[in-house]
Amino acid sequence: MEKDDGLFGKPIEWRYTMKNPRLAIFDARLIFFVVLLFLHLRVWTALLLFIGILLFWAMERYGYRFSSSIRGIRARLAGPIRPARPLSRYRHAIDFGFEDHPILGDRGTRKLPQPAPVKVKKGAEAPLPSPSPAE
């Protein structure tokens, strides 16, 4: 045996370090469900192991790694908009439409149409309101 040979007499190559760990034909991450089944032997834990096996098999069947599929689920839950700063650090928009523009003056704002002024006869005074009975 050479000094670079592994435990079983095969050469150790770096390209194998990126492969997913496996237990027989299953992904090694299923060991969590197997240990859970052995420590808590119930029907629902056996079903959980079976669902986990099916889920891992489906991910491998469609060409996803476990970490990639978890990242995809997280991205789907987060949504398409991910701001770089928290919402509390954003400057919220303020509407200054009620003020005149300092350079444009009256041209910078839109004016509402004003009703025509009502002509009042000079000398005619409006009658005073009568006092209410509560006063």
Stockholm file with secondary structure:
# STOCKHOLM 1.0

chainA/1-135         MEKDDGLFGKPIEWRYTMKNPRLAIFDARLIFFVVLLFLHLRVWTALLLFIGILLFWAMERYGYRFSSSIRGIRARLAGPIRPARPLSRYRHAIDFGFEDHPILGDRGTRKLPQPAPVKVKKGAEAPLPSPSPAE
#=GR chainA/1-135 SS CCTTBCTTSSBCCGGGGGSCCEETTEEGGGHHHHHHHHHSCCHHHHHHHHHHHHHHHHHHHTTCCHHHHHHHHHHHHHCSCCCSSCGGGSCCCCCCTTSCBTTTBGGGSCCCCCCCCCCCCTTCCCCCCCCCTTC
#=GC SS_cons         CCTTBCTTSSBCCGGGGGSCCEETTEEGGGHHHHHHHHHSCCHHHHHHHHHHHHHHHHHHHTTCCHHHHHHHHHHHHHCSCCCSSCGGGSCCCCCCTTSCBTTTBGGGSCCCCCCCCCCCCTTCCCCCCCCCTTC
//
